[in-house]
Amino acid sequence: MLDICAYLDAHGIPCERFDHPAVFTCEQSKEIAPPMPGSSTKNLFLRDRKGARHFLVVVEHEKKVDLKALADMIGTQKLSFGSAERLERHLGVAPGSVTVLGLAHDLDHAVEVFFDAPIWKADRIQCHPLVNTASLIIPHDGLERFLHATGHTPHIIDVPGKG
């Protein structure tokens, strides 16, 4: 497995690490993880109806995303969650550990990345370091450097919410 902290360090991207028990949902994170600075994120690994396109959508951890409206917004057919196999193949992580940092594994650039505008504007974000037993705090400029290093272009949109 890629040592993501070494990867970040090699690219001059600062981060602060917080170790904690494994968390599999945003609700568990609120209960178990220590208080941390930065915006807490929820990462959705999605695929289109045919499985030809893959997406990583990064939103604030409490946002409920309207997948039908999102599919229309990004110009694809029905969206559904990618399987554990696809998640491992494209981002190198297991369910419960989905993170923007998984894009370091996406060497073929098969995953399109979308950020909800409020998360993109945050000074710092919280994300898993490819495992769900820790969280990293990365400043916005570090996030931009990471995406540049991986060759991914961020799409900034107002992700449609439900309710």
Protein Blocks (a to p, Z undefined) as FASTA:
>chain_A
ZZfklmmmmnopacddddddddfbfklmmmmmccdedjdddddddddfkomaccdddddf
kbccdfklmmmmnopacdddddfklmmmmnopaehiacfklmmmmmnopaccdddfklmm
pmbdcddehiakbccdddfklmmmmmmmnopacdddddddeZZ
